[in-house]
Amino acid sequence: MNIASVRNNSGQQDYILKEDNKTVLKLRYKSDLGTARVETETERRVLIIEDEGLLRTRLILKNEYGVRIGSLSYDNFSDTHGSVEIENTKFRFLIQHNTPGSELHIYKGSRRNEIYNCQLSFDDINNSKGIKYQPPAFTIALSWYLFLKGLVKGKTAFNEAIIL
């Protein structure tokens, strides 16, 4: 069972993803700075998450050098489902709020092609937003982790160049 524990501290959220009692992803997201410190088994990165949407929520993911590597957008003004794109690889996500807890599902293409799911365990029960709110930083980081892990192979994209 994949379990992600969530802890809300003042000004930051801490996420720990465990697969079979082994920590595979740590994330510390500071919403005021828009930075996410991500640590996997093999990498440590600082990712920048910027809001670019006007009417729709669209978040842009940049690496520590400011180069765009992905984006997240919600469907139909919802905060429970949408899409994440990491280096030309598109994922779909769905957050289900069940009675015992919440679950995050990641799909490649349609909902029939689920590639990952995890249960969300909130440590801060006194949070005013409660279990119904899930910040997008973890969804982006989990998609990035799946991209690095190689569960989904991306399509190579070539830009057209004009040589004069």
GROMACS elastic network, one bead per residue, 0.5 to 0.9 nm:
[ bonds ]
;  ai    aj funct       b0    kb
    1    18     6  0.82744   500
    1    19     6  0.63674   500
    1    20     6  0.60935   500
    1    21     6  0.85341   500
    1   117     6  0.87983   500
    1   118     6  0.72156   500
    1   119     6  0.79359   500
    2    17     6  0.70921   500
    2    18     6  0.57105   500
    2    20     6  0.67113   500
    2    21     6  0.83825   500
    2   116     6  0.87928   500
    2   117     6  0.69459   500
    2   119     6  0.62810   500
    2   120     6  0.88935   500
    3    16     6  0.81313   500
    3    17     6  0.58187   500
    3    18     6  0.53548   500
    3    19     6  0.67828   500
    3    20     6  0.85626   500
    3    21     6  0.85652   500
    3   117     6  0.88318   500
    3   118     6  0.52802   500
    3   120     6  0.60691   500
    3   121     6  0.69583   500
    4    15     6  0.64837   500
    4    16     6  0.54078   500
    4    18     6  0.62412   500
    4    19     6  0.89056   500
    4   118     6  0.65059   500
    4   119     6  0.60296   500
    4   121     6  0.59234   500
    4   122     6  0.84117   500
    5    14     6  0.80410   500
    5    15     6  0.56268   500
    5    16     6  0.53324   500
    5    17     6  0.66246   500
    5    18     6  0.83160   500
    5   119     6  0.83638   500
    5   120     6  0.59367   500
    5   122     6  0.58192   500
    5   123     6  0.68287   500
    6    13     6  0.69966   500
    6    14     6  0.58064   500
    6    16     6  0.68826   500
    6   120     6  0.70621   500
    6   121     6  0.59524   500
    6   123     6  0.58387   500
    6   124     6  0.76262   500
    7    12     6  0.85715   500
    7    13     6  0.57423   500
    7    14     6  0.51413   500
    7    15     6  0.65717   500
    7    16     6  0.89035   500
    7   121     6  0.87481   500
    7   122     6  0.62444   500
    7   123     6  0.51491   500
    7   124     6  0.57518   500
    8    11     6  0.78864   500
    8    12     6  0.61972   500
    8    14     6  0.64423   500
    8    15     6  0.89262   500
    8   122     6  0.84196   500
    8   123     6  0.76425   500
    8   124     6  0.60786   500
    8   127     6  0.76770   500
    9    12     6  0.53578   500
    9    13     6  0.60011   500
    9    14     6  0.77148   500
    9   124     6  0.84410   500
   10    13     6  0.81047   500
   11    29     6  0.86001   500
   11    30     6  0.60529   500
   11    31     6  0.65646   500
   11    32     6  0.68866   500
   12    28     6  0.67870   500
   12    29     6  0.54438   500
   12    31     6  0.63218   500
   12    32     6  0.82505   500
   13    27     6  0.79965   500
   13    28     6  0.57905   500
   13    29     6  0.52207   500
   13    30     6  0.66622   500
   13    31     6  0.81498   500
   13   135     6  0.88151   500
   14    26     6  0.75550   500
   14    27     6  0.57399   500
   14    29     6  0.64667   500
   14    30     6  0.89727   500
   15    25     6  0.79785   500
   15    26     6  0.57780   500
   15    27     6  0.50040   500
   15    28     6  0.64399   500
   15    29     6  0.82851   500
   15   138     6  0.71190   500
   16    23     6  0.68354   500
   16    24     6  0.78434   500
   16    25     6  0.58633   500
   16    27     6  0.64725   500
   16    28     6  0.88937   500
   17    22     6  0.83265   500
   17    23     6  0.58324   500
   17    24     6  0.59179   500
   17    25     6  0.50504   500
   17    26     6  0.64389   500
   17    27     6  0.85988   500
   17   118     6  0.83462   500
   17   142     6  0.86797   500
   18    21     6  0.54757   500
   18    22     6  0.51460   500
   18    24     6  0.57799   500
   18    25     6  0.72012   500
   18   118     6  0.89930   500
   19    22     6  0.52801   500
   19    23     6  0.64890   500
   19    24     6  0.67260   500
   19   118     6  0.89517   500
   20    23     6  0.83872   500
   23    26     6  0.75244   500
   23    40     6  0.83740   500
   23    41     6  0.82173   500
   24    39     6  0.81557   500
   24    40     6  0.55507   500
   24    41     6  0.58621   500
   25    38     6  0.71571   500
   25    39     6  0.57350   500
   25    41     6  0.72142   500
   25   141     6  0.85490   500
   25   142     6  0.79640   500
   25   145     6  0.76580   500
   26    37     6  0.79640   500
   26    38     6  0.57429   500
   26    39     6  0.50718   500
   26    40     6  0.65150   500
   27    36     6  0.64849   500
   27    37     6  0.55807   500
   27    39     6  0.64758   500
   27    40     6  0.89086   500
   27   137     6  0.84531   500
   27   138     6  0.72862   500
   27   141     6  0.75326   500
   28    35     6  0.82603   500
   28    36     6  0.55621   500
   28    37     6  0.51738   500
   28    38     6  0.67441   500
   28    39     6  0.89797   500
   29    33     6  0.86683   500
   29    34     6  0.73375   500
   29    35     6  0.58986   500
   29    37     6  0.64705   500
   29    38     6  0.85511   500
   29   137     6  0.67944   500
   29   138     6  0.83648   500
   30    33     6  0.56441   500
   30    34     6  0.58029   500
   30    35     6  0.55634   500
   30    36     6  0.63970   500
   30    37     6  0.86323   500
   31    35     6  0.69078   500
   31    36     6  0.84668   500
   31    49     6  0.87846   500
   32    35     6  0.81666   500
   33    36     6  0.88235   500
   33    48     6  0.85097   500
   33    49     6  0.88438   500
   34    47     6  0.85071   500
   34    48     6  0.58218   500
   34    49     6  0.51765   500
   34    50     6  0.63103   500
   34    51     6  0.88300   500
   35    46     6  0.67400   500
   35    47     6  0.57361   500
   35    49     6  0.60078   500
   35    50     6  0.86479   500
   36    45     6  0.82058   500
   36    46     6  0.56951   500
   36    47     6  0.50705   500
   36    48     6  0.62582   500
   36    49     6  0.73326   500
   36   137     6  0.73008   500
   36   141     6  0.83778   500
   37    44     6  0.74578   500
   37    45     6  0.59469   500
   37    47     6  0.63437   500
   37    48     6  0.88490   500
   38    43     6  0.79971   500
   38    44     6  0.57891   500
   38    45     6  0.52768   500
   38    46     6  0.61599   500
   38    47     6  0.72688   500
   38   141     6  0.72384   500
   39    42     6  0.78044   500
   39    43     6  0.58005   500
   39    45     6  0.64416   500
   39    46     6  0.87558   500
   40    43     6  0.51776   500
   40    44     6  0.63879   500
   40    45     6  0.87804   500
   40   145     6  0.76219   500
   41    44     6  0.84070   500
   45    63     6  0.77573   500
   45    64     6  0.72563   500
   46    62     6  0.89682   500
   46    63     6  0.66563   500
   46    64     6  0.54546   500
   47    61     6  0.67710   500
   47    62     6  0.57902   500
   47    64     6  0.56657   500
   47    65     6  0.89883   500
   47    66     6  0.87354   500
   47   141     6  0.87864   500
   48    60     6  0.79861   500
   48    61     6  0.57698   500
   48    63     6  0.61152   500
   48    64     6  0.67471   500
   48    66     6  0.75109   500
   49    59     6  0.64152   500
   49    60     6  0.56255   500
   49    62     6  0.64411   500
   49    63     6  0.89225   500
   49    71     6  0.86886   500
   49   137     6  0.76265   500
   50    58     6  0.85321   500
   50    59     6  0.55142   500
   50    60     6  0.51661   500
   50    61     6  0.66822   500
   50    62     6  0.80281   500
   51    54     6  0.87188   500
   51    57     6  0.72537   500
   51    58     6  0.60447   500
   51    60     6  0.63338   500
   52    56     6  0.89386   500
   52    57     6  0.74233   500
   52    58     6  0.54868   500
   52    59     6  0.57245   500
   52    60     6  0.66134   500
   53    56     6  0.52986   500
   53    59     6  0.69322   500
   53    73     6  0.85477   500
   54    57     6  0.69931   500
   54    58     6  0.80347   500
   55    58     6  0.89305   500
   55    77     6  0.87027   500
   56    73     6  0.75517   500
   56    74     6  0.72672   500
   56    75     6  0.83877   500
   56    76     6  0.79788   500
   56    77     6  0.64352   500
   57    72     6  0.81450   500
   57    73     6  0.58474   500
   57    74     6  0.61522   500
   57    75     6  0.88589   500
   57    77     6  0.74398   500
   58    71     6  0.69855   500
   58    72     6  0.56495   500
   58    74     6  0.70228   500
   59    70     6  0.86012   500
   59    71     6  0.54489   500
   59    72     6  0.50390   500
   59    73     6  0.63888   500
   59   136     6  0.84527   500
   60    68     6  0.70126   500
   60    69     6  0.79903   500
   60    70     6  0.60363   500
   60    72     6  0.64978   500
   60    73     6  0.88610   500
   61    66     6  0.88891   500
   61    67     6  0.84338   500
   61    68     6  0.58761   500
   61    69     6  0.57733   500
   61    71     6  0.53523   500
   61    72     6  0.78448   500
   61    86     6  0.84259   500
   61   140     6  0.78783   500
   62    65     6  0.74912   500
   62    66     6  0.52811   500
   62    67     6  0.51793   500
   62    69     6  0.53795   500
   62    70     6  0.68690   500
   62    71     6  0.86157   500
   63    66     6  0.54352   500
   63    67     6  0.55866   500
   63    68     6  0.65965   500
   63    69     6  0.66392   500
   64    67     6  0.75469   500
   65    68     6  0.89400   500
   68    71     6  0.81897   500
   68    87     6  0.86963   500
   69    85     6  0.83052   500
   69    86     6  0.59528   500
   69    87     6  0.54574   500
   69    88     6  0.86032   500
   70    84     6  0.72775   500
   70    85     6  0.51320   500
   70    87     6  0.58439   500
   70    88     6  0.78145   500
   70    89     6  0.88314   500
   70   140     6  0.84308   500
   70   144     6  0.86148   500
   71    83     6  0.82958   500
   71    84     6  0.56990   500
   71    85     6  0.52778   500
   71    86     6  0.67770   500
   71   140     6  0.78483   500
   72    82     6  0.74633   500
   72    83     6  0.57871   500
   72    85     6  0.64429   500
   72    86     6  0.88727   500
   72   136     6  0.78738   500
   72   139     6  0.85728   500
   72   140     6  0.69344   500
   73    81     6  0.87624   500
   73    82     6  0.57140   500
   73    83     6  0.55519   500
   73    84     6  0.65695   500
   73    85     6  0.88294   500
   74    77     6  0.62774   500
   74    78     6  0.59337   500
   74    79     6  0.63658   500
   74    80     6  0.77041   500
   74    81     6  0.59735   500
   74    83     6  0.64052   500
   74    84     6  0.87687   500
   75    78     6  0.57213   500
   75    79     6  0.79657   500
   75    80     6  0.84637   500
   75    81     6  0.61187   500
   75    83     6  0.76384   500
   76    79     6  0.88984   500
   76    81     6  0.88222   500
   76    82     6  0.84555   500
   78    81     6  0.63380   500
   78    82     6  0.77738   500
   79    82     6  0.78576   500
   79    95     6  0.83091   500
   79   133     6  0.77999   500
   79   134     6  0.77151   500
   79   135     6  0.86039   500
   79   136     6  0.85681   500
   80    93     6  0.78989   500
   80    94     6  0.56464   500
   80    96     6  0.71671   500
   80    97     6  0.87774   500
   80   133     6  0.86187   500
   80   134     6  0.80171   500
   81    92     6  0.74794   500
   81    93     6  0.54229   500
   81    95     6  0.62866   500
   81    96     6  0.89456   500
   82    91     6  0.86678   500
   82    92     6  0.58712   500
   82    93     6  0.56448   500
   82    94     6  0.69375   500
   83    90     6  0.69117   500
   83    91     6  0.56070   500
   83    93     6  0.59438   500
   83    94     6  0.88801   500
   84    89     6  0.82691   500
   84    90     6  0.58028   500
   84    91     6  0.50939   500
   84    92     6  0.62025   500
   84    93     6  0.74808   500
   84   139     6  0.80368   500
   84   140     6  0.67093   500
   84   143     6  0.71371   500
   85    88     6  0.61173   500
   85    89     6  0.54387   500
   85    91     6  0.60839   500
   85    92     6  0.86519   500
   85   140     6  0.86427   500
   85   143     6  0.81964   500
   85   144     6  0.89184   500
   86    89     6  0.51837   500
   86    90     6  0.64802   500
   86    91     6  0.80444   500
   86   140     6  0.84722   500
   86   143     6  0.72697   500
   86   144     6  0.64037   500
   86   147     6  0.71767   500
   86   154     6  0.86130   500
   87    90     6  0.82820   500
   87   147     6  0.85811   500
   87   154     6  0.72515   500
   87   155     6  0.86341   500
   87   156     6  0.88281   500
   87   157     6  0.89730   500
   88   154     6  0.61660   500
   88   155     6  0.64084   500
   88   156     6  0.74982   500
   88   157     6  0.72206   500
   89   108     6  0.87454   500
   89   147     6  0.78633   500
   89   152     6  0.76987   500
   89   153     6  0.74229   500
   89   155     6  0.67807   500
   90   107     6  0.89642   500
   90   108     6  0.68707   500
   90   109     6  0.74506   500
   90   154     6  0.83218   500
   91   106     6  0.66065   500
   91   107     6  0.56825   500
   91   108     6  0.50218   500
   91   109     6  0.66453   500
   91   143     6  0.72432   500
   92   105     6  0.82555   500
   92   106     6  0.57318   500
   92   108     6  0.61856   500
   92   109     6  0.66690   500
   92   110     6  0.75666   500
   92   111     6  0.79324   500
   93   104     6  0.70948   500
   93   105     6  0.55538   500
   93   107     6  0.60786   500
   93   108     6  0.88434   500
   93   111     6  0.88214   500
   93   139     6  0.77959   500
   94   103     6  0.81785   500
   94   104     6  0.58934   500
   94   105     6  0.51943   500
   94   106     6  0.66748   500
   94   107     6  0.83523   500
   95   102     6  0.68846   500
   95   103     6  0.56556   500
   95   105     6  0.63217   500
   95   106     6  0.89426   500
   95   134     6  0.82403   500
   96   101     6  0.85638   500
   96   102     6  0.55454   500
   96   103     6  0.52387   500
   96   104     6  0.65172   500
   96   105     6  0.79856   500
   97   100     6  0.84875   500
   97   101     6  0.63684   500
   97   103     6  0.66588   500
   97   104     6  0.89925   500
   97   131     6  0.77059   500
   97   132     6  0.67237   500
   98   101     6  0.52629   500
   98   102     6  0.54508   500
   98   103     6  0.75650   500
   99   102     6  0.77718   500
  101   119     6  0.71609   500
  101   120     6  0.66116   500
  101   121     6  0.68828   500
  101   122     6  0.84871   500
  101   131     6  0.77498   500
  102   118     6  0.86934   500
  102   119     6  0.59840   500
  102   120     6  0.52443   500
  102   121     6  0.74143   500
  102   122     6  0.89692   500
  102   131     6  0.73272   500
  102   132     6  0.82147   500
  103   117     6  0.69637   500
  103   118     6  0.56561   500
  103   120     6  0.55558   500
  103   121     6  0.88882   500
  104   116     6  0.83066   500
  104   117     6  0.55110   500
  104   118     6  0.54041   500
  104   119     6  0.63908   500
  104   120     6  0.70768   500
  104   139     6  0.80848   500
  105   114     6  0.70725   500
  105   115     6  0.80126   500
  105   116     6  0.59908   500
  105   118     6  0.67305   500
  105   119     6  0.89061   500
  106   111     6  0.85236   500
  106   113     6  0.87854   500
  106   114     6  0.59604   500
  106   115     6  0.59775   500
  106   116     6  0.51685   500
  106   117     6  0.60730   500
  106   118     6  0.89412   500
  106   139     6  0.86776   500
  106   142     6  0.88611   500
  106   143     6  0.77776   500
  107   110     6  0.64725   500
  107   111     6  0.59123   500
  107   112     6  0.76968   500
  107   113     6  0.55775   500
  107   115     6  0.54287   500
  107   116     6  0.69841   500
  107   117     6  0.88145   500
  108   111     6  0.76728   500
  108   112     6  0.86286   500
  108   113     6  0.57093   500
  108   114     6  0.64190   500
  108   115     6  0.66056   500
  108   152     6  0.78194   500
  109   112     6  0.81277   500
  109   113     6  0.65519   500
  109   114     6  0.85822   500
  110   113     6  0.57132   500
  110   114     6  0.79318   500
  111   114     6  0.61622   500
  114   117     6  0.76931   500
  115   146     6  0.88919   500
  115   151     6  0.76264   500
  115   152     6  0.84649   500
  116   146     6  0.83841   500
  121   131     6  0.89311   500
  122   125     6  0.66021   500
  122   130     6  0.85416   500
  122   131     6  0.70613   500
  123   126     6  0.89266   500
  124   127     6  0.57565   500
  124   130     6  0.82002   500
  125   128     6  0.84113   500
  125   130     6  0.65394   500
  125   131     6  0.78123   500
  126   129     6  0.86342   500
  126   130     6  0.71193   500
  127   130     6  0.50404   500
  127   131     6  0.81408   500
  129   132     6  0.66132   500
  129   133     6  0.58503   500
  129   134     6  0.89780   500
  130   133     6  0.62851   500
  130   134     6  0.89857   500
  131   134     6  0.74213   500
  134   137     6  0.86350   500
  134   138     6  0.82338   500
  134   139     6  0.87351   500
  135   138     6  0.68263   500
  135   139     6  0.78601   500
  136   139     6  0.52040   500
  136   140     6  0.62829   500
  136   141     6  0.86453   500
  137   140     6  0.52489   500
  137   141     6  0.61217   500
  137   142     6  0.85537   500
  138   142     6  0.59032   500
  138   143     6  0.84305   500
  139   142     6  0.52173   500
  139   143     6  0.61941   500
  139   144     6  0.86092   500
  140   143     6  0.51829   500
  140   144     6  0.61704   500
  140   145     6  0.86151   500
  141   145     6  0.60873   500
  141   146     6  0.86413   500
  142   146     6  0.62111   500
  142   147     6  0.85730   500
  143   146     6  0.50807   500
  143   147     6  0.61729   500
  143   148     6  0.86633   500
  144   148     6  0.62177   500
  144   149     6  0.85271   500
  145   148     6  0.50749   500
  145   149     6  0.59864   500
  145   150     6  0.86378   500
  146   150     6  0.63111   500
  146   151     6  0.58741   500
  146   152     6  0.72072   500
  147   150     6  0.53433   500
  147   151     6  0.64548   500
  147   152     6  0.61403   500
  147   153     6  0.74740   500
  147   154     6  0.81075   500
  148   151     6  0.79477   500
  148   152     6  0.88227   500
  149   152     6  0.81670   500
  150   153     6  0.62000   500
  150   154     6  0.89634   500
  154   157     6  0.89379   500
